[in-house]
């Protein structure tokens, strides 16, 4: 694709390469996503990496791209992180959001 005679191919390639900078691991971890105006949402990771996580939210309000949220990851034995971590919504697709550690 060309815009004003300049190819966007390298731009799109750098975005997809950036999105894959960290190796993803399939993992189903319960997630609490908190935001003052939305409340607390409960979801489950589909995959996780050092850069972020893909989280499935069923039947809940999905925060818009760019929203900063506080997140706790919870295992059966208890919270992985006692204090919520700051993350940013990077994409949303149907009932799945991509979160990046901020």
N, C-alpha and C positions, 0 to 999 in steps of 0.2 A: 504494500500500500504506500502511496506517495502523498505527502501533504506539501504543497508549495515546492514540489520538485525534490524533496528530501525524503529518503526512505526511512520508514518507522521500524523496519525489521530489527535493527540492532537495539532499538529502544525496547521493543516487546521482548526480545531475547534476554536483555539485561533484567527486566522485571521478573520473568519466569526463572531465571538463574538465581536472582536474589531470593525469590520465594522458596527455592530449594537449597539454600545455603546450608541448612542444618538437616542432618539425617533424621527422618521421621521414623517413629516406632509405633506400631499399632498398640493401643492400650485403651481399655475401658475403665476410666477412673471417674468417679462421681465428682461433679464440679458445682460449686455455689458461686454464682456471678451476682455481684451486688452493685447497685447504682442508686443514688438518692432519689431520682425521679422515676425510676422504673421499679425499684424494690429488689427483691432477691429472686433470681431465676435458678432453677436446678436443671442440670444437664449432665451429659456424659461425653468424655473425650472419645474421639474416633482414632486419633493419633496425636502424638505429642513429640516435641523436639526441644532442643535447647533454645530455640527461637520463639516457640509458641505452641498452640494447640488448635486442633479442629474440634469444635464442640457441637453436639447435637442437642437442640432444645425442642421438646415436643409440646405443642399447644400453648406456647408462651409468647409474650411480646418479645420481638427480637430487636436489640438495640441497633441503631443505625451505624453505618461505617464511620469510623473516626471517634466513636464514643469511648471514653476511658472508663474502665470498670475495675472493681476490686474482686479478686478471684481466690477462692480456697479450693484446693484439690483434696479430696477425702477418700480414704481407703476404708475397708471394712473395719480395720483396727483403730481408725481415728484419722484426724486431719494429717495430711502430709506437711502442710504449712499452717501453723497456728495463726500467724498474722497474714491477712490477705495480701496478695501481690497485685501491683498495678499492671493492667494489661490494656491493650487497645484493640478495638474491633477493626480488622483489616478487610474482611469481606463477609458477605452474607449470601447464602444460596439456599432458598427454601427454608428449611428448619435447621440449617447448619451455619455456624459463624466461625470465622478464623480469628483467633486471638494471638497477638504478638506481645511478648514481655516488653514492658515500657522501661 
